[in-house]
Amino acid sequence: MRRGKFSVQFPVGQCAEGPFDILGQELTLLATWLDQRFAQFHKLQEVAAEMGGGLFTDNVLERVYNAFSALIPYDRIGYALLSHDGETLMAQWSKSAYPGEKLIARGFSSRMAGSSLASILTTGQPRILNDLESYLDANPDSVSTRMIVAEGIRSNLTCPLVAEGKPVGFLFFSSREKNTYRDVHQDIFLQIAAQLSVLIEKSRLYQQIFELNQQLIETQRDLKERSTHDALTGLLNRGAILDQLQVRLTAGAGGARNVAVIMADVDHFKHVNDACGHLGGDAVLRAVAGAIGETLRGIDKVGRYGGEEFLVVLEDTGLEGALHAAERIREAVAALNVWHEGQPIRVTLSQGVALCADCGDAMDPLLGRADAALYQAKQQGRNRVCLAHASGLPA
């Protein structure tokens, strides 16, 4: 037995009444009891190790559900968390082995005031209810009992979770059979309750930190989006589209890739604002931005350059491709019917196209040529595309 071998038998005499015979019988019973206790102890160690592998609360509880079945019988496990002031209990997680709707699901809450669960926190001891139907008859106002009975549950072992002396919630083991739980199940839970409570509390805090970190990432992403995008049109703002142009010019400075730009301007936009007001003008700018974006490839970029001007950056595009892109944009905008206050607004677009021939990674010469070509398109009657020569003179 000292070597951990408990499956032993002690000889018993024929009469089995002598003191040594009685001692042999008791030693045999002791060996059987120790064998069971050590098996239980090793299982508890396995359960503790299994639970410790989870970081998030749901993950820890999934491990509890899978690991505890060898120690405690159940068809359902539920976990409820106390609010910070201890006045409200809210269901956080549950898992069951039977089909059908779960009436007590995540988000279900109840007040602790007047609840029989409060006495469990006071004593710190698990509570066994082996006939929930009879308990409901005696306590007809218990909404949670009525709901769990409606699910088909007939026995329940309620275990308090206390981390570092502070109650954090409850773990509910439930069975669809009556008279499922015994004192031994209470003892098993008490042996691991402290560790389980700390694990669940730590995993809950880890979950909160993780969620706060995700919110921070989303906030940072939103701030970055706002800092680089125009609030009205959703396009890149002036600084961001110029940054995109600079990146592409730098990458293509060795001549590996052609870069072209289109400077576009809404024709007679002042008349739109005068006739339809600034809200009408805003509607036009949003519609034009959408039309331009829909005609471009995924690698191309467009931004609001300022006012009613837009800048398109075309990557790996030659003369013919740039002119085709500008013409597609012109046609898409000319086909728009922007409705404002029940009236359609028709607009057109003038555009200047410039290719990076010998500009290297310098933006200003390229933008200057595109701007000059745009001016020429305006001078020639608007709603057209003009191409700039390397000299800056429009073609």
N, C-alpha and C positions, 0 to 999 in steps of 0.2 A: 504493500500500500504506500510506503514511503517513496517507492520508485514510480508511483503513479499508476500501478496496476490494480484496479479496483474490482475487476471481475473475478473474484475468488470465492471459494466455498470452504467453510470450516467444518471439520468432522463433528457430527452430533451422535451421541450414544443412542442405544436402543430406547431407553426410557425418556430421553430428551428432557429430563427434569433436574439433572444435576447442575451445580453452579457453572461448571465448564461448558456443559451443553447449552445452557442459557447464554453464556458469554459468546459461544460460537454462533448462536442464532443472531445475537445482537451485532456481532462483528460483520456477519453476512449482510444484515440490513444496513449497517453503517457503510459498508463497501458499496452497496447498491446506491445509497443516497449520495455518497461522494462522487460516484461515477456520473450520476445525473447532474450534480451541481457543477462538476468540472466541465462537462459537455456544455452546460448552459453558460458557464463562464467564458469558454472559448468562443461560443456563438456570440456572446455580448461583445467580445473583443473584435470579432469579424464585423458585427453591426457598427461598432464605433469607427472602425477603420473605413468601412464603406461610406458612412455618413460624412466623415471628414474629407472625402474626395470631392464634395460639392462646394461651389462658390456661391451660387445664387440660391435663394430660398426655395424656389420650385425644384431645383436640381437636388438639393438636400432632402426635400420631402419625397421626391421620387425614389431616392435611395432608401429612405425610411420605409416607404411602402413595399419595396422589393425585399428589404432585409429583415423586417420585423416579423414576417409571416411565420418564420420558424419558431418564434418565441411567443407570439400573441395571435390568437385567431381573429380574423376580421374580414368583412366584405367591403368595408369602406373606411377610409381615413380622411379626416378633415382637420384643417388648421385655421384657427381664428386668432386675430391679433387685437390687443387692447390699444385704444387710443392713448395719446401721451398723457391725458388727464385721468385715464383709467375709467372713464364713465361710459365708454361705448366699446362694444366688441364687434369686429367686422370679419366675416369669412374671407380668407385670402386664397385658399387652395383646397381642393378635394379630389379624391380619386376612388373609384369603386370598381368592383369586379362584376357588377350586374348592369344590364342595359336599362334604358329609360331615362326620362328627364330627371335631373337633380334639382329638387326644389330649393335646397340650401346650397347656393352656388356663390362664386366670388362676388363680393359686393353686398351680400346680405348682412344687415347689421341689427343689433339689438342693444337696449340699455342694460347696463350692469345693475342699476338700482333696482332692488327687489328681486333680482335673479338668484336662483339657487347656486349659480356658479360662483357667486361672491364667497360663499362658505368654503369652497374648494381652495380659493386663494388664501383664506384665513388659516385653514388647517395645513395647507401645503401637501395634502394627501389626495391621491387619485380617488375617484368616485365610481362605483359600479352600480348600474341600473340594469337588472337582468329581465325586467318585464316593463318595457316602455309603455305598453298599452294601459297597464294598471297605473303607471305613474301619470299618464295623461288624464285618466279618469279622476285621479286625486288632484291634478293640477291643470284644469281645463283652460286656464288663461295662458299657458306656455305655448306661444306661437311656434317656436323652434322645435319643440317636442312634437307638436301636431304635424309639422312639415316632414320631420325625419321619419315619423311613423307612417306617413303617407307614402314615403319612398319604399317602405317595406322593412325598415329597421326595427328590431325587437330588443336588442341588448346594446348597451353602450358602456365604454370605459372612458371616462373623461380625465385627462391628465393635465395638471397645471404646468406651465413653463415659466420658470423663474431664473433669470440671468443676473448674477451678481447681487442677489437679494431683491431684485426688482421683478414683479410679475410682468410678463410680456405677452402672454396669451394662453391658449389651450390647444391640446392635441386630442382629437376624438377618434377612438377606435370603435367601430360599430359592426354589429353582426345582424344577420337576418333571422337568426335563431334565438330563442329565449334561453336564459340561463347559460350564456356562453362564458362569462368571465368569473374568475375566482381570485382569491387573495394572492395566489402565486403570480398572477398577471400584474397586480399592483406592485409586488416586490420586484419583478423584472423591470418594470418601468422606472421605479425609484432608483434602481442601480445605475441607470443610464440617463435619468432625467436631467441632471445638472449639465452633463456634457451636451445633450441634445438641445437644451435651452440656449446654451452659449453659442452652439453652432448655428441655430436658427437666427438668433439675434445678430450674430456677426454676418451671416449671409444676407440678412435683411438690410443691415447697414451697408454692406458691399453693394447690394442691389441699388440702394439709394444713391451711393456714390457713383455707380455706373450710369444711372439714369441722369444724374446731375451733369456728369461728364458729357453724355450724349446731348443734353440740352445746350451745354456750353459749345460743343462742336457745331450744333445747328445754329446757335446764335452767331458764332464766328463766321460760319458760311453765309448767313444772312447779311451780316455786316459787310463781308467782302463783296457779296452780290450788290448790295446797295452802293458801295463805294466805286464799283466798276460799271454800273448800269444806270441808264437814264430812267428816272422815275416815271416819266410819261409814256414812253414807247417800249420800255423794256430792253432796248438795244444797248450795246456798249456805249458808254459816254465818251466824250472827246478824248480824255486822257487814256482810257483803256483801248480805244481803237487805234490811237497813235502808237501805243505800246505794242499792239499786235503787228502794226505795220513795221515798226523798227525791228522786231524779232525776225520777221520774214525777210526784210532787207539784209539784215546781218547774216542770216543763214544762206541767202542766195548771193552774197557778195562775190563768191568765187565763180559765179556763172552757172552753177549747177541747176538753179531753178529761176524761172522768170516770175516777176512780180508786177502786177498791174493794179492801178487804182482807178476808181470811178468817183468823181465828185458830182453829187446830184443835188438839185435844188427844186423845190416845189414852185411851179409857176404862179405868179400873181397871188402869192399867199397873203399879202396885206389886204387884198380885196376880199379874200375869204374871211379874214378876221373882222374886217369892217362890216361885211354883210351878215355874217353868222355869229359874230361874237367870238370870244376866246374859247368858249366851250366847243363851238363848231370847228375852230382851228385845231383844237386838241384832238378832236375826233378824226380830222383829216390826217394829222401827223401819225396817229396810231395806225390808221388804215394803210398809209403809205409805208410805214415801217414794216407792217405785216406782209404787204405785197412784195417788198424788196426781199425780205427774209425767205419767203416761200420760193423765190426763183433761184436762189443761190445753192451751190453745192455745200456739203458738210464742212469742207476745208476752208471755204471762204468766210470772211468776217464782214459785218456791217455795224456801223455805229452812227449815233447822232453827232454830227460834227459841230452843230450849233444852230439854234433857231430852226429854220426849215431846211437846213442842209444836212445831207447824209454822205458818209464816206464808206465806200466798199473797197475791201482789199481782196484781190484775187490772187491766189497762189498757183504757181506752176501754170501760168496762162500766157499765151502769146497774143499777137495783135488780133487775129481773127476771133479767138475765144473771148477776148475782152470786149470786142465790139458786139459779138453775139449776146454776151451776158448783159451789156448795157441796153441792147435793144429789147431783150426779154423783160427787163425791169421797166423800160419805158412803156411797153405794151400793157404790162400788168397794171401799172398805175393808171394809164389812160382808160382802162376798162372798169375802174372802180366806180361804184355808186355809194358814196358815203352819206348815210341818212342821218339827218340832225333835225330834231323837232318836226318830223314828218316830211321834210324836204330833202331831196337828193343834192349832193354837192359833187360836182365833177371837177377833177384836177388833172394836171399833166406835170411832166417832169422834164427838166433840161439837165443834160449830163455832159461832163467832160471826162475823157478817158486818157490816161497817160501810162506808158510802160517804162519800166526801169531799164534804161539802155546802158548809160555810162554813169549813173548816179552813185554806184557803189552802195554803201549803207547810209547815205545821206537822204533824209526824208524831204527836206525843204525844197530842193530842185524838183523832185517828183510831184509834190503837192502843188508847187507853183505852176507847173505845166498843166496839171489837171484843172486848176482853178482858171487858168487862162482859156483853156478849151471850153470850160463851162460858161465863161463870160461870152465867148464867141457863139455858143449855142443859144444864149439869151438874145444876142444881137441879131441872130439869123431868124428869129421868129418863135423861139421856144419849142417845147415838146419835140426835142431832137437830141441826137448824140453827136458830139464833135470829138475828133481825135487830135491830141497834141503831138507835134514833132519834138524831137530831142532838143531842138533849139528853143522850144517854148512857144513857138508859133503854132496855132491850131491848123489842122488839115481839113 
